[in-house]
Amino acid sequence: MIAAMPKPPKPKNLVSRFEFPMRVEVRRGEFEPLDTIRLLDANRLMKGSHKLCVGHVRGGCCPAKTIATVRAGKVVDVTVEACTDRRKLTKEAAAIVKEARRRGYIRKRGRWTPVPVTEFFSSPAQMAKIIVSGWETEGGGCAQICWGDAPIMDCVWCCRTGDELECGFVQVVVEERTAD
């Protein structure tokens, strides 16, 4: 009896793989809160309006700055700034992004549900969970779409803020996968 070959391990944050005409992988960006978040005074954030950087989304051309908007004691929106050093998409890359959108892997961001400041800033882990959960269920946030062979893959890094989708072309060096 021949044993089945084990599947390769699922790369971190992998959303999907599809063929078009080459193998394409779609991954979510990973939110990394700032270390200084624990120093914020939640009582001061309860009053007035504030915009503050709460961390970065990693996985693309640059660490994309993540901005929280606070009004009247609630986080009313979170946006991700696009990388300024991104390159224009090639025709092939634009076609792959279009296919990923058609398949539903890059969607319009859903309406942000306001979150009380005390809940949002209770811990860096809680903040990351709240931010990323919106990306997983409603689309939005950032996604990396890659194709090609290791060690260098062509990738498109797309971030959605509100109704805007901004994408840039990057090449990523990845580790070669070996069978154990």
GIBELLIN-V110402 format. One line per field, one symbol per residue. ss: DSSP state (A for helix, B for strand, O for the rest). psi: psi as a letter, one per 30 degrees, with the letter a starting at -180 (. if undefined). Layout:
ss: ???
psi: ???
This chain:
ss: OOOOOOOOOOOOOBBBBBBOOOBBBBBBOBBBBOAAAAAOOAAAAOOOBBBBBBBBBBOOOOOBBBBBBBBOOBBBBBBBOOOOOOBOOOAAAAAAAAAAAAOOOOOOOOOOOOBBAAAAOOOAAAAAAAAAAAAAAAOOBBBBBBBOOOOBBBBBBBBBBOOBBBBBBBBBBOOOOOOO
psi: kkkkkkklkklkgkelklkiflkkkkkklkkjlkffeffkjeeeffkakkkkkfalklfbfljkkkkkkkkhgkjflklkklkfgllkkleeeeeeeeeeeefgfjlkklkkkkkkeeeegeleeeeeeeeeeeeeegaabkkkjllaklfkkklkjkkkjbfkjkklklkkklkkkkk.
